[in-house]
């Protein structure tokens, strides 16, 4: 029987650490999720960046240990998903000659083209390349090729989407992990990791937009013609709604979050009128009553702000009008707000759905797999099966995790 490699995906979120553990089923080419944990980290992490290493380290350690307990097994490797304002996207191109007598493109040829694209990205000493995603390969001027290995030609180009991160921010995350002996075998961009397991091939071809509704930020990932076109991040998220409620109701943040999730909605509806609810006041003892209709009046302006900013970002993108056919896919902890899909659908005039991980890529307990809080961490684990990451990453040759994983597959299967 083949031995099991347990991999963790660690999501450094807005103000919490989410971790899931999964095992690769190589025969089925999917990830089996076995355990999870989510640990708040208000004093250690803010919008994906470490603001207190000791606090962040303790939350990471607890999430990792609780996930091992949940999975019932030790975790061997971990992939960390990062996001935040310290990450920016750039596009680049690379080229490579095909030097084989039979003109066949090998993985080495592809690696050379990707390395060429990487070298074309000019960054200073304070930044580093977090991840490079091939968008398409061009073989002898033939565009739209996704996997050129095994094809014939004389000249190959690659168009890539690169994520550039602040080295100090990445260093602080790794330092927090290392201080509590939590391994970091690789890093991925959180919004890409999540979108890759949510979006279908057909939606990518038609053109679609993934909106990751987090706590302090909202990420967007745009696909069209089967290619990733654009990524960005809005510096506002569902916690801003919670704070609006907190100030209006004069309740604690925790109570306001509970009120938002239980009674909140993204837009007015007739059934909300005269529907009262009770909540605990700031003193923690007395209770007060409030009307759901009035609660929506608190929430709605912030939703409208997010809708407007998403629209404004897409207008500035050269491919911004190409997501309506495939629609919008919502994810992230904030996506559970009642009526949010309908609000997006009404504003943009296209189909909208809440994202669910592709069952052909990921299986596991519904309380984990179907919980949008864990989507990014699940995506980090599933990234080991992504052609655009595992097969083409320059780390695939050498002693990196994906290289070791590849050799293990060869030896085991």
C-alpha positions as CSV (number, residue, x, y, z in Angstrom):
1,X,0.0,0.0,0.0
2,X,1.3,3.4,-0.9
3,X,2.4,5.7,2.0
4,X,0.4,8.8,2.5
5,X,1.8,12.3,2.2
6,X,-0.1,14.7,4.4
7,X,0.1,18.3,3.2
8,X,-1.2,21.4,5.0
9,X,-2.5,24.6,3.4
10,X,-2.1,27.6,5.7
11,X,-4.0,30.7,4.8
12,X,-2.7,33.9,6.4
13,X,-6.0,35.9,6.2
14,X,-7.2,39.3,7.3
15,X,-7.1,38.6,11.0
16,X,-7.1,34.8,11.4
17,X,-5.1,31.7,10.4
18,X,-6.9,28.9,8.6
19,X,-5.3,25.5,8.1
20,X,-6.4,22.4,6.3
21,X,-4.7,19.1,5.8
22,X,-5.1,16.9,2.8
23,X,-3.6,13.8,1.1
24,X,-3.0,13.4,-2.6
25,X,-4.8,10.5,-4.3
26,X,-2.6,10.2,-7.3
27,X,-4.7,7.6,-9.1
28,X,-7.8,9.9,-9.0
29,X,-5.7,13.1,-9.3
30,X,-7.5,14.8,-6.5
31,X,-7.0,16.0,-2.9
32,X,-8.7,14.3,0.0
33,X,-9.2,16.8,2.8
34,X,-8.8,15.2,6.2
35,X,-8.8,18.0,8.8
36,X,-9.0,21.7,9.5
37,X,-8.8,24.5,12.0
38,X,-9.3,28.2,12.1
39,X,-7.7,30.4,14.8
40,X,-8.4,34.2,15.2
41,X,-5.3,36.4,15.3
42,X,-6.5,40.0,15.7
43,X,-3.3,41.1,17.5
44,X,-0.8,39.3,15.2
45,X,-2.1,39.6,11.6
46,X,-3.8,42.4,9.8
47,X,-4.9,42.1,6.1
48,X,-2.5,39.3,5.4
49,X,0.5,41.0,7.0
50,X,2.2,40.0,10.3
51,X,2.0,42.9,12.8
52,X,3.2,40.9,15.8
53,X,5.5,37.9,15.2
54,X,4.9,36.3,18.6
55,X,1.1,36.5,18.3
56,X,1.1,35.4,14.7
57,X,3.4,32.5,15.6
58,X,1.2,31.3,18.4
59,X,-1.9,31.4,16.2
60,X,-0.1,29.5,13.4
61,X,1.2,26.9,15.8
62,X,-2.3,26.4,17.3
63,X,-4.0,26.1,13.8
64,X,-1.3,23.6,12.7
65,X,-1.6,21.5,15.8
66,X,-5.4,21.5,15.8
67,X,-5.4,20.5,12.2
68,X,-3.1,17.6,12.9
69,X,-5.5,16.5,15.6
70,X,-8.5,16.9,13.3
71,X,-6.8,14.9,10.6
72,X,-5.5,12.2,13.0
73,X,-2.0,12.3,11.5
74,X,1.2,14.2,11.4
75,X,1.6,16.8,8.6
76,X,4.8,16.4,6.6
77,X,4.7,19.5,4.4
78,X,3.0,22.9,4.3
79,X,2.2,25.4,1.6
80,X,1.4,28.9,2.8
81,X,-1.2,31.1,1.0
82,X,-0.4,34.8,1.3
83,X,-2.3,37.9,0.1
84,X,-2.4,41.6,1.0
85,X,-1.6,45.0,-0.3
86,X,2.1,44.1,-0.3
87,X,1.5,41.8,-3.3
88,X,1.2,43.2,-6.8
89,X,0.6,41.6,-10.2
90,X,2.7,42.1,-13.4
91,X,2.7,40.4,-16.7
92,X,5.8,39.2,-18.5
93,X,6.9,37.2,-21.5
94,X,9.7,34.7,-22.0
95,X,11.2,32.8,-25.0
96,X,13.2,29.6,-25.5
97,X,14.8,27.9,-28.5
98,X,14.0,24.2,-29.1
99,X,17.4,22.6,-29.4
100,X,16.4,19.0,-29.8
101,X,17.0,17.3,-33.1
102,X,13.4,16.1,-33.2
103,X,12.2,19.6,-32.3
104,X,10.1,18.2,-29.4
105,X,9.3,20.4,-26.5
106,X,10.3,19.0,-23.2
107,X,9.7,20.1,-19.6
108,X,13.2,21.6,-19.7
109,X,12.3,23.7,-22.7
110,X,9.3,25.0,-20.8
111,X,11.4,25.7,-17.7
112,X,13.8,27.7,-19.9
113,X,11.0,29.8,-21.3
114,X,9.6,30.5,-17.8
115,X,13.1,31.3,-16.5
116,X,13.4,33.8,-19.4
117,X,10.1,35.4,-18.4
118,X,11.2,35.6,-14.8
119,X,14.4,37.4,-15.7
120,X,12.4,40.0,-17.7
121,X,10.7,41.1,-14.5
122,X,12.6,43.9,-13.0
123,X,12.4,44.1,-9.2
124,X,14.5,45.8,-6.5
125,X,16.1,44.1,-3.5
126,X,13.0,44.8,-1.3
127,X,10.7,42.6,-3.4
128,X,10.6,39.0,-4.6
129,X,8.6,36.9,-7.1
130,X,6.0,35.1,-5.1
131,X,4.5,33.0,-7.9
132,X,4.6,32.9,-11.7
133,X,1.5,31.5,-13.6
134,X,1.8,30.7,-17.3
135,X,-1.2,32.2,-19.1
136,X,-0.5,30.7,-22.5
137,X,2.3,29.4,-24.7
138,X,2.9,30.5,-28.2
139,X,4.6,27.9,-30.5
140,X,5.8,29.1,-33.9
141,X,3.3,32.0,-33.6
142,X,0.4,29.6,-32.7
143,X,-1.3,31.1,-29.6
144,X,-3.5,29.6,-27.0
145,X,-1.4,26.5,-26.1
146,X,-1.8,25.5,-22.5
147,X,0.6,22.5,-22.3
148,X,3.2,22.4,-25.0
149,X,5.2,19.4,-23.7
150,X,5.5,16.8,-26.4
151,X,4.6,19.1,-29.3
152,X,7.0,20.0,-32.0
153,X,8.3,23.4,-33.1
154,X,11.4,25.6,-33.4
155,X,10.6,28.6,-31.2
156,X,8.4,28.9,-28.1
157,X,7.2,31.9,-26.2
158,X,5.3,32.1,-22.8
159,X,3.0,34.8,-21.5
160,X,3.0,34.8,-17.7
161,X,1.1,36.5,-14.8
162,X,3.6,37.2,-12.0
163,X,2.9,38.1,-8.4
164,X,5.5,40.3,-6.8
165,X,5.6,40.6,-3.0
166,X,7.4,42.6,-0.4
167,X,10.4,40.5,0.9
168,X,10.0,41.8,4.4
169,X,6.4,40.9,4.6
170,X,7.1,37.4,3.3
171,X,10.1,37.2,5.6
172,X,7.9,38.0,8.7
173,X,5.4,35.3,7.8
174,X,8.2,32.7,7.4
175,X,9.9,33.9,10.6
176,X,6.7,33.4,12.5
177,X,6.2,29.9,11.1
178,X,9.9,28.9,11.6
179,X,9.8,30.1,15.2
180,X,7.2,27.4,16.1
181,X,8.6,24.7,13.8
182,X,5.8,24.9,11.3
183,X,7.4,24.0,7.9
184,X,6.9,26.2,4.8
185,X,7.7,24.2,1.7
186,X,6.3,26.7,-0.8
187,X,4.2,29.9,-1.1
188,X,1.2,30.6,-3.3
189,X,-0.9,33.7,-3.9
190,X,-4.1,33.1,-1.9
191,X,-6.6,34.5,-4.3
192,X,-5.3,32.4,-7.2
193,X,-5.2,29.3,-5.1
194,X,-8.9,29.7,-4.1
195,X,-10.1,30.6,-7.6
196,X,-8.3,27.7,-9.2
197,X,-10.5,25.1,-7.4
198,X,-13.8,27.1,-7.8
199,X,-13.9,28.1,-11.4
200,X,-14.8,25.6,-14.2
201,X,-13.0,25.4,-17.5
202,X,-16.2,26.6,-19.3
203,X,-16.4,29.7,-17.0
204,X,-12.8,30.5,-17.7
205,X,-13.4,30.3,-21.4
206,X,-16.6,32.4,-21.3
207,X,-15.0,35.0,-19.0
208,X,-15.7,35.2,-15.3
209,X,-14.8,37.1,-12.2
210,X,-14.0,35.6,-8.8
211,X,-14.7,37.9,-5.9
212,X,-13.1,36.7,-2.6
213,X,-14.9,38.6,0.1
214,X,-12.6,38.5,3.1
215,X,-12.4,40.3,6.4
216,X,-10.4,43.4,5.7
217,X,-9.9,43.0,2.0
218,X,-11.7,41.8,-1.1
219,X,-9.7,40.0,-3.8
220,X,-10.7,39.8,-7.5
221,X,-9.4,37.3,-10.1
222,X,-10.5,37.7,-13.7
223,X,-10.4,35.0,-16.4
224,X,-11.3,35.2,-20.1
225,X,-10.6,33.0,-23.1
226,X,-9.4,30.4,-20.6
227,X,-6.6,32.6,-19.4
228,X,-6.1,34.5,-16.2
229,X,-6.2,38.2,-17.1
230,X,-6.2,40.3,-14.0
231,X,-5.8,40.1,-10.2
232,X,-6.2,42.9,-7.7
233,X,-7.3,43.6,-4.1
234,X,-9.7,46.1,-2.6
235,X,-8.9,47.4,0.8
236,X,-12.3,46.9,2.3
237,X,-14.1,43.7,3.4
238,X,-16.8,42.2,5.5
239,X,-15.2,43.3,8.8
240,X,-16.0,46.9,7.8
241,X,-19.7,45.9,7.8
242,X,-19.3,44.4,11.3
243,X,-17.7,47.6,12.5
244,X,-20.5,49.7,11.0
245,X,-23.0,47.5,12.9
246,X,-20.8,47.7,16.1
247,X,-20.9,51.5,16.2
248,X,-24.6,51.8,15.4
249,X,-25.8,49.1,17.8
250,X,-23.2,49.9,20.4
251,X,-22.3,46.2,20.8
252,X,-19.0,44.3,20.9
253,X,-17.3,43.2,17.6
254,X,-18.1,39.6,18.3
255,X,-21.8,40.3,18.9
256,X,-22.0,42.5,15.9
257,X,-20.4,39.8,13.7
258,X,-23.0,37.3,15.0
259,X,-25.8,39.8,14.3
260,X,-24.5,40.3,10.8
261,X,-24.3,36.6,10.0
262,X,-27.7,35.7,11.6
263,X,-29.9,38.7,10.7
264,X,-28.0,40.8,8.2
265,X,-28.7,41.0,4.4
266,X,-27.2,42.7,1.5
267,X,-30.4,44.5,0.3
268,X,-33.9,45.3,1.3
269,X,-36.6,42.7,1.1
270,X,-40.3,43.0,2.1
271,X,-40.0,40.1,4.6
272,X,-37.4,42.0,6.6
273,X,-39.9,44.7,7.6
274,X,-41.1,44.5,11.3
275,X,-38.8,41.6,11.9
276,X,-37.1,42.2,15.3
277,X,-34.2,40.4,16.9
278,X,-32.4,40.7,20.2
279,X,-28.7,41.1,20.9
280,X,-26.4,41.6,23.8
281,X,-25.3,45.2,24.6
282,X,-21.7,46.3,25.1
283,X,-21.9,45.6,28.8
284,X,-22.4,41.9,28.0
285,X,-25.4,41.5,30.3
286,X,-28.4,43.6,29.1
287,X,-30.2,42.8,25.8
288,X,-31.7,45.2,23.3
289,X,-34.0,44.8,20.3
290,X,-33.4,46.0,16.8
291,X,-35.3,45.8,13.5
292,X,-33.8,43.8,10.6
293,X,-34.9,46.4,8.1
294,X,-32.8,49.0,10.0
295,X,-29.9,46.6,10.1
296,X,-29.9,46.3,6.3
297,X,-29.9,50.1,6.1
298,X,-26.5,49.9,8.0
299,X,-25.1,47.2,5.8
300,X,-26.3,48.3,2.3
301,X,-24.0,51.4,1.9
302,X,-20.9,49.3,2.5
303,X,-22.1,46.6,0.0
304,X,-22.7,49.4,-2.6
305,X,-19.2,50.7,-2.0
306,X,-17.7,47.3,-2.7
307,X,-19.8,46.8,-5.8
308,X,-18.7,50.2,-7.1
309,X,-15.0,49.6,-6.5
310,X,-15.1,46.2,-8.2
311,X,-16.8,47.8,-11.2
312,X,-14.3,50.6,-11.3
313,X,-11.4,48.2,-11.2
314,X,-12.8,46.2,-14.0
315,X,-13.4,49.3,-16.1
316,X,-9.7,50.1,-15.8
317,X,-8.7,46.6,-17.0
318,X,-8.3,46.1,-20.8
319,X,-10.3,42.9,-20.4
320,X,-12.8,44.2,-17.9
321,X,-15.9,43.7,-20.0
322,X,-15.3,40.0,-20.6
323,X,-16.5,38.5,-17.4
324,X,-20.3,38.8,-17.9
325,X,-20.8,35.6,-20.0
326,X,-19.3,33.3,-17.4
327,X,-20.6,35.3,-14.5
328,X,-19.3,36.1,-11.0
329,X,-18.2,33.5,-8.4
330,X,-18.3,34.6,-4.8
331,X,-16.1,33.1,-2.1
332,X,-14.5,34.1,1.2
333,X,-16.0,34.3,4.7
334,X,-18.0,37.4,3.8
335,X,-19.8,35.6,1.0
336,X,-22.2,33.9,3.4
337,X,-24.1,37.2,3.9
338,X,-27.7,36.7,3.0
339,X,-28.7,38.2,-0.4
340,X,-25.1,38.9,-1.5
341,X,-25.3,36.9,-4.7
342,X,-28.6,38.7,-5.6
343,X,-27.0,42.1,-4.9
344,X,-24.1,41.3,-7.3
345,X,-26.5,39.9,-9.9
346,X,-28.7,43.0,-9.8
347,X,-25.7,45.4,-10.0
348,X,-23.8,43.7,-12.7
349,X,-26.6,42.1,-14.6
350,X,-25.0,38.7,-14.9
351,X,-25.2,35.2,-13.3
352,X,-23.7,35.0,-9.8
353,X,-23.1,32.0,-7.6
354,X,-21.3,31.2,-4.4
355,X,-18.2,29.1,-5.2
356,X,-17.9,25.5,-4.3
357,X,-14.7,23.6,-4.7
358,X,-14.6,21.4,-7.8
359,X,-15.3,17.8,-6.7
360,X,-13.0,16.5,-9.4
361,X,-10.1,18.3,-7.6
362,X,-11.1,18.2,-3.9
363,X,-13.2,15.9,-1.7
364,X,-13.7,15.8,2.0
365,X,-16.1,16.5,4.8
366,X,-18.8,19.1,3.8
367,X,-18.3,21.1,6.9
368,X,-14.7,21.9,5.7
369,X,-15.0,21.7,1.9
370,X,-18.2,23.7,1.7
371,X,-17.1,26.3,4.2
372,X,-15.8,29.4,2.3
373,X,-13.5,30.2,5.2
374,X,-11.3,27.3,4.2
375,X,-11.4,27.7,0.5
376,X,-8.0,29.5,0.2
377,X,-6.3,26.9,2.4
378,X,-7.8,24.1,0.4
379,X,-6.6,25.8,-2.8
380,X,-3.1,25.9,-1.4
381,X,-3.1,22.2,-0.9
382,X,-4.7,21.6,-4.3
383,X,-2.0,23.7,-6.0
384,X,0.3,20.7,-6.0
385,X,-1.9,19.2,-8.7
386,X,-2.1,22.4,-10.8
387,X,-0.2,22.1,-14.1
388,X,0.5,25.8,-14.0
389,X,2.2,25.4,-10.7
390,X,3.7,22.0,-10.1
391,X,4.7,21.0,-13.6
392,X,6.1,24.3,-14.8
393,X,7.5,25.8,-11.6
394,X,11.3,26.3,-11.7
395,X,11.2,24.6,-8.3
396,X,10.2,21.4,-10.0
397,X,13.9,20.6,-10.6
398,X,16.1,20.5,-7.6
399,X,15.4,19.9,-3.9
400,X,12.2,21.9,-3.4
401,X,9.0,20.3,-2.2
402,X,7.4,19.7,-5.6
403,X,10.6,18.1,-6.8
404,X,10.6,15.8,-3.7
405,X,6.9,15.1,-4.2
406,X,7.5,14.2,-7.9
407,X,10.3,11.8,-7.0
408,X,8.1,10.2,-4.3
409,X,5.3,9.6,-6.9
410,X,7.8,8.0,-9.2
411,X,9.1,5.7,-6.5
412,X,5.7,4.9,-5.0
413,X,3.5,4.5,-8.0
